[in-house]
Amino acid sequence: MDALWHDEADRMGIPDGNGEFLLLATYPGSLARGWLKVKDLAGGHLPSRIAAASGSREFVAVSLDGKSLCAVSVEEYEDWIVTHSFEGGGSGLEGK
């Protein structure tokens, strides 16, 4: 899951040139914090690191320009990587 997520996130342009992106974790209580602008200093194994810290691999990552989304979802017994491109940006997530 780790390598696949990073491959898709890179393909979608999630991290910008500085490695920054928006992150929304989905563990209990995290939605109250909302979107966080993060920089992944470790540069690998993000789904596993999120799971180790929160107990859940699920999260949503969006490019700072709001044009691309790459998420991890757990559905019953399968992990999914979900991607989406927003045409022209303007997702409403910029600057949050």
C-alpha positions in Angstrom: 0.0 0.0 0.0 2.8 2.4 0.9 4.6 2.2 -2.5 1.4 2.3 -4.5 0.1 5.3 -2.6 3.3 7.2 -3.2 3.4 6.2 -6.9 -0.2 7.5 -7.4 0.4 10.6 -5.3 3.4 11.5 -7.3 1.6 10.8 -10.6 -1.3 13.0 -9.5 1.1 15.8 -8.4 -0.1 15.7 -4.7 3.2 16.9 -3.2 4.4 20.2 -4.6 8.0 21.1 -5.4 8.6 21.5 -1.6 6.9 18.2 -0.7 3.9 20.0 0.7 0.2 19.1 0.4 -3.1 19.2 2.3 -3.9 16.2 4.6 -7.2 15.2 6.2 -6.9 12.2 8.5 -10.0 10.2 9.3 -9.4 8.8 12.8 -12.0 9.7 15.5 -11.7 13.4 16.3 -9.5 14.3 13.4 -12.3 15.9 11.3 -12.6 18.6 13.9 -9.0 19.7 13.1 -9.8 19.9 9.4 -7.3 20.1 6.6 -3.6 20.4 7.6 -0.9 21.7 5.4 1.9 19.2 5.8 5.4 18.5 4.4 6.4 14.8 4.4 10.0 15.0 5.6 10.3 11.2 5.8 9.2 10.8 2.1 7.9 7.3 2.3 5.5 4.8 3.9 3.0 7.5 4.6 0.0 5.2 5.0 1.9 2.9 7.4 3.1 5.9 9.4 -0.4 7.3 9.7 -1.7 3.9 10.7 1.0 3.6 13.4 0.1 7.0 14.8 -3.7 6.9 14.6 -4.7 3.2 14.3 -6.2 3.8 10.8 -4.6 4.0 7.4 -7.4 6.1 6.0 -6.7 9.6 5.0 -7.2 12.1 2.1 -4.4 14.1 0.5 -5.0 17.0 -1.8 -2.5 19.1 -3.8 -2.1 22.7 -2.6 -3.5 24.0 -5.9 -6.7 21.9 -5.3 -6.4 20.1 -8.6 -5.6 16.5 -7.4 -6.7 14.1 -4.7 -5.2 10.8 -3.6 -6.7 9.0 -0.6 -6.5 5.7 1.2 -9.8 4.0 2.1 -10.3 0.7 3.9 -13.5 -1.1 2.8 -14.2 -4.4 4.7 -11.1 -6.5 3.9 -9.5 -4.4 1.2 -7.5 -1.2 1.1 -8.2 1.2 -1.8 -6.3 4.1 -3.3 -8.7 6.6 -4.6 -7.6 9.3 -7.0 -9.4 12.2 -8.6 -8.5 15.2 -10.7 -10.5 18.4 -10.4 -10.6 20.2 -13.7 -9.1 23.7 -13.4 -8.6 23.4 -9.6 -11.0 25.4 -7.6 -11.9 22.7 -5.2 -12.3 25.2 -2.4 -9.4 23.7 -0.4 -6.7 26.2 -1.3 -5.1 28.0 1.6 -6.8 26.0 4.3 
